[in-house]
Each structure stands twice: as C-alpha cells, then as structure tokens.
Amino acid sequence: MAIINAFYSKHPRAQRYHTSTKCGPGSEIPKKNKMQGRGGLKHCTECAKLNKESR
C-alpha cells in the first residue's frame, strides 16, 4: 500500500479527501471525477487508518 498525494471527488456531495491506494471509497471515484488536493474536505477515516498501519 502506498500513501499518495491527496485527492477528492469533484462530486458536489463529496465529504472527504483520500490519501491511500487501498481505500475502498477512494478507489470507487471515477478517474474523470478525481481532483488533486484536499478540496477543503476532511481526511477520510479509512485512509487515515491505512496510512497509520503502513508506518
């Protein structure tokens, strides 16, 4: 698993940004909807957990 640059969905209902290649919700975002950065959103709890476990 890799920690990657933050990304989020440009979908108006997006609530979290993602930073893990193994994150389920993050991997479901279609490539056309992925935006780089945090988008002013909170960090995904699954990504935070996966990132912590990988250290």
Z-matrix of the N, CA and C atoms (Angstrom, degrees):
N
C 1 1.445
C 2 1.514 1 109.58
N 3 1.292 2 115.15 1 144.83
C 4 1.458 3 119.63 2 -178.60
C 5 1.516 4 111.19 3 -124.46
N 6 1.319 5 114.54 4 142.95
C 7 1.457 6 120.84 5 170.18
C 8 1.522 7 105.76 6 -85.85
N 9 1.318 8 116.29 7 126.78
C 10 1.458 9 121.20 8 -174.15
C 11 1.529 10 110.26 9 -120.86
N 12 1.327 11 115.98 10 171.58
C 13 1.460 12 120.69 11 175.58
C 14 1.525 13 109.29 12 -60.68
N 15 1.295 14 116.30 13 143.73
C 16 1.457 15 121.94 14 -177.42
C 17 1.529 16 111.17 15 -61.00
N 18 1.331 17 114.48 16 144.05
C 19 1.457 18 121.25 17 174.12
C 20 1.523 19 108.76 18 -147.99
N 21 1.320 20 115.95 19 161.58
C 22 1.454 21 121.80 20 179.63
C 23 1.516 22 108.60 21 -148.33
N 24 1.317 23 115.95 22 169.27
C 25 1.459 24 121.07 23 177.46
C 26 1.521 25 109.33 24 -89.21
N 27 1.312 26 116.52 25 139.67
C 28 1.462 27 119.25 26 176.87
C 29 1.534 28 111.55 27 -81.18
N 30 1.331 29 116.58 28 3.13
C 31 1.460 30 121.48 29 176.48
C 32 1.530 31 108.63 30 -61.67
N 33 1.314 32 118.04 31 135.84
C 34 1.470 33 120.63 32 -176.19
C 35 1.534 34 114.46 33 -59.27
N 36 1.322 35 118.03 34 -22.26
C 37 1.463 36 120.83 35 -178.43
C 38 1.534 37 112.78 36 -94.32
N 39 1.317 38 117.85 37 5.36
C 40 1.471 39 121.26 38 179.30
C 41 1.527 40 109.44 39 -60.72
N 42 1.343 41 115.53 40 138.60
C 43 1.455 42 119.88 41 -177.81
C 44 1.526 43 113.64 42 -123.20
N 45 1.336 44 118.73 43 -11.65
C 46 1.457 45 122.00 44 -174.33
C 47 1.529 46 111.00 45 -139.98
N 48 1.333 47 115.71 46 153.22
C 49 1.465 48 119.93 47 169.14
C 50 1.519 49 108.08 48 -104.33
N 51 1.313 50 117.43 49 160.03
C 52 1.458 51 123.28 50 -172.37
C 53 1.524 52 111.67 51 -124.48
N 54 1.358 53 115.59 52 152.31
C 55 1.465 54 120.71 53 -178.83
C 56 1.530 55 112.74 54 -143.07
N 57 1.334 56 118.01 55 15.27
C 58 1.460 57 120.85 56 -177.68
C 59 1.527 58 110.85 57 -129.94
N 60 1.324 59 115.81 58 139.58
C 61 1.467 60 120.44 59 177.32
C 62 1.519 61 112.30 60 -73.40
N 63 1.327 62 117.69 61 -16.53
C 64 1.469 63 122.34 62 -178.07
C 65 1.530 64 113.72 63 -99.10
N 66 1.299 65 117.89 64 3.20
C 67 1.464 66 121.67 65 -178.08
C 68 1.533 67 110.01 66 -72.29
N 69 1.343 68 115.92 67 124.85
C 70 1.462 69 120.40 68 179.19
C 71 1.522 70 113.18 69 -60.34
N 72 1.333 71 117.42 70 -57.73
C 73 1.467 72 118.87 71 -179.38
C 74 1.537 73 112.94 72 -60.72
N 75 1.316 74 116.90 73 -37.22
C 76 1.468 75 120.15 74 179.03
C 77 1.522 76 112.40 75 -66.18
N 78 1.327 77 116.05 76 -37.12
C 79 1.471 78 119.99 77 -178.79
C 80 1.520 79 112.25 78 -73.55
N 81 1.327 80 117.28 79 -15.23
C 82 1.462 81 121.03 80 179.03
C 83 1.527 82 113.21 81 -84.91
N 84 1.323 83 117.56 82 -7.59
C 85 1.467 84 120.68 83 -179.86
C 86 1.529 85 108.55 84 -75.68
N 87 1.329 86 117.81 85 120.82
C 88 1.465 87 119.89 86 177.93
C 89 1.533 88 111.06 87 -60.20
N 90 1.322 89 115.46 88 143.14
C 91 1.474 90 120.76 89 -177.74
C 92 1.527 91 111.93 90 -52.51
N 93 1.316 92 116.94 91 -38.20
C 94 1.473 93 120.71 92 -178.10
C 95 1.527 94 112.32 93 -66.37
N 96 1.345 95 117.65 94 -18.72
C 97 1.461 96 121.48 95 -179.38
C 98 1.523 97 113.61 96 -101.50
N 99 1.337 98 117.93 97 -3.09
C 100 1.467 99 120.86 98 -178.09
C 101 1.520 100 110.98 99 -78.80
N 102 1.326 101 114.35 100 132.52
C 103 1.453 102 121.88 101 177.68
C 104 1.522 103 107.76 102 -122.77
N 105 1.326 104 117.66 103 140.57
C 106 1.461 105 120.75 104 177.97
C 107 1.522 106 110.17 105 -77.13
N 108 1.328 107 114.83 106 145.59
C 109 1.453 108 120.90 107 177.64
C 110 1.510 109 112.12 108 106.57
N 111 1.313 110 114.72 109 -168.57
C 112 1.461 111 121.48 110 -176.39
C 113 1.520 112 112.85 111 -102.41
N 114 1.286 113 117.59 112 -18.94
C 115 1.457 114 121.99 113 176.78
C 116 1.523 115 115.05 114 59.57
N 117 1.340 116 116.94 115 21.01
C 118 1.460 117 119.99 116 -178.99
C 119 1.521 118 113.01 117 72.23
N 120 1.331 119 117.01 118 15.19
C 121 1.462 120 122.08 119 -177.51
C 122 1.524 121 111.23 120 -98.62
N 123 1.327 122 116.54 121 166.79
C 124 1.465 123 122.14 122 175.86
C 125 1.524 124 109.43 123 -80.10
N 126 1.341 125 115.87 124 155.63
C 127 1.463 126 122.11 125 178.84
C 128 1.531 127 109.15 126 -70.00
N 129 1.302 128 116.93 127 137.24
C 130 1.456 129 122.99 128 176.63
C 131 1.530 130 109.47 129 -62.47
N 132 1.324 131 117.68 130 130.51
C 133 1.463 132 120.79 131 -177.81
C 134 1.527 133 111.55 132 -67.05
N 135 1.326 134 118.16 133 -34.27
C 136 1.467 135 120.61 134 177.86
C 137 1.524 136 110.18 135 -66.06
N 138 1.320 137 117.90 136 -43.43
C 139 1.465 138 121.44 137 177.27
C 140 1.525 139 111.10 138 -60.96
N 141 1.326 140 116.37 139 -44.61
C 142 1.463 141 120.63 140 -179.41
C 143 1.528 142 110.11 141 -60.04
N 144 1.315 143 117.04 142 -42.34
C 145 1.469 144 121.40 143 179.22
C 146 1.523 145 110.92 144 -65.55
N 147 1.331 146 116.94 145 -46.57
C 148 1.464 147 121.35 146 -179.63
C 149 1.523 148 111.14 147 -63.32
N 150 1.320 149 117.62 148 -41.16
C 151 1.460 150 121.81 149 179.47
C 152 1.526 151 110.58 150 -64.30
N 153 1.323 152 116.87 151 -41.05
C 154 1.462 153 121.14 152 -179.64
C 155 1.530 154 110.21 153 -64.66
N 156 1.329 155 117.34 154 -41.10
C 157 1.462 156 122.50 155 -179.23
C 158 1.532 157 112.25 156 -66.80
N 159 1.326 158 116.56 157 -27.75
C 160 1.463 159 120.19 158 -176.13
C 161 1.526 160 113.14 159 -82.05
N 162 1.308 161 117.74 160 -9.65
C 163 1.479 162 120.83 161 -177.65
C 164 1.488 163 112.03 162 -84.80
